[in-house]
């Protein structure tokens, strides 16, 4: 995998991190949405570690 792919993964990981933080700050966060985003974030992190 290329460096650009790794950069894309890092960007997607950071974007999900921000979305999770925003959702968790809401008065009534959607727990299912947060869980889904955390799973996506973990998959991206695993892919980044496989590339590295």
C-alpha positions in Angstrom: 0.0 0.0 0.0 1.1 3.5 -0.7 1.8 6.4 1.6 -1.2 8.2 0.1 -3.4 5.2 1.2 -2.0 5.4 4.7 -2.7 9.2 4.7 -6.2 8.6 3.6 -6.7 6.0 6.4 -5.3 8.5 9.0 -7.6 11.2 7.7 -10.7 8.9 7.9 -9.6 7.8 11.4 -9.3 11.4 12.6 -12.6 12.3 11.0 -14.4 9.4 12.8 -12.7 10.4 16.1 -14.1 13.9 15.7 -17.6 12.6 14.8 -17.6 10.3 17.9 -16.5 13.1 20.2 -19.3 15.4 18.8 -21.9 12.7 19.2 -20.8 11.9 22.7 -21.1 15.6 23.7 -24.7 15.8 22.6 -27.4 15.9 25.4 -28.7 12.5 24.2 -26.0 10.7 22.2 -27.1 7.9 19.9 -25.3 4.9 21.5 -25.8 2.7 18.5 -24.3 5.3 16.1 -21.3 5.8 18.5 -20.8 2.0 18.6 -20.9 1.8 14.9 -18.4 4.6 14.4 -16.1 3.1 17.0 -16.1 -0.2 15.1 -15.3 1.6 11.9 -12.5 3.5 13.6 -11.1 0.2 14.9 -11.1 -1.4 11.5 -9.3 1.6 10.0 -6.7 1.4 12.9 -6.2 -2.3 12.2 -5.7 -1.6 8.5 -3.2 1.2 9.3 -1.2 -1.2 11.6 -1.2 -3.8 8.8 0.2 -1.3 6.4 2.8 0.1 8.8 
